[in-house]
Amino acid sequence: MTRIGLISDTHGWLDTAYQKHFANCDEIWHAGDFGMVAIADELKNFKPLRGVYGNIDGYDIRSEYPETLCWKCEEVSVLMLHIGGYPPKYNPNSKKLIKELKPQLFISGHSHILKVMFDATTQCLHMNPGAAGKQGWHKIRTLIRFAIDGKDIKDCEIIELGSR
């Protein structure tokens, strides 16, 4: 079983509470808009980190993290990009990638709206952890914690960090 801490849209600010909430996680996944390389460095010094760059990220982040990431976690195919939309309102790029790659889990950020929803037409679970940073229009900062056990995605927990 692999325990995942999912975060996005830190925009240069990282609440230290993530350490408590991700303490039992095996990996941290960041869905873009780190805001500064120090955020990525802090996360990867805490746990192994996978991430994609977001629209606000500069060359320092873009040189280390790709725009799109596709990999297998245990038996689950994962697709992550920052701007992706959500079922059934995917953007053209993510719609094409989902059709082509057929992931079981699609992760995006950008909207600052926390969503966990299953798309029956693609047989894919979509997760957007909302925004963990203080910039943006969201009112509550959020994270997601979940596990992948073989081919099962389970134990999904929504974590509220408080007001931005």
C-alpha positions, 0 to 999 in steps of 0.5 A: 500500500502506498499512502499519498499526500496530495497538495496544489496551489501553494503559491509560495506559501506552505502551512507547516501543518502539512507535516502532521497530516502527511507524516504517515504518507509515503509520497507527496504529489503536488499538482502545480503552482508551487510558487517558488522552488523553496516549497518544492525543496521543503516538500521533497526534503520531507517525503519523496515528491512528484509534481507538475509545474503550474501557470504561475511557476517560473523557470526554476520549477519548470526546469525540474518538474514537467507540465504533464506527468503520467506514471503507475503507482502500484497497479493504478495508472495516474495522470497529473497536470495543473490545468485540466478541468474536471468531469465532464468539463475537461480542457482539450489537452486533458481530454485528449490525454485521458482518451489516449492514456486511459488513466484510472486516476486523473489529478489536476489543480488550478481551480482552487476548488476541491473536487473528488469525483468519478467519471463513469464515461472514462472509468477514471477518478478525478481529484483536485486538492483545492488550494493549500496556499493563501493566494486566490479566491478560495476561503479554506485551504485544503489537502487530500490524503489517500492510499493506493493498494494494488488497483484500489484507490481508498481511504480518501480524506479531505483535510482543511487547514483553515482560512486563507 
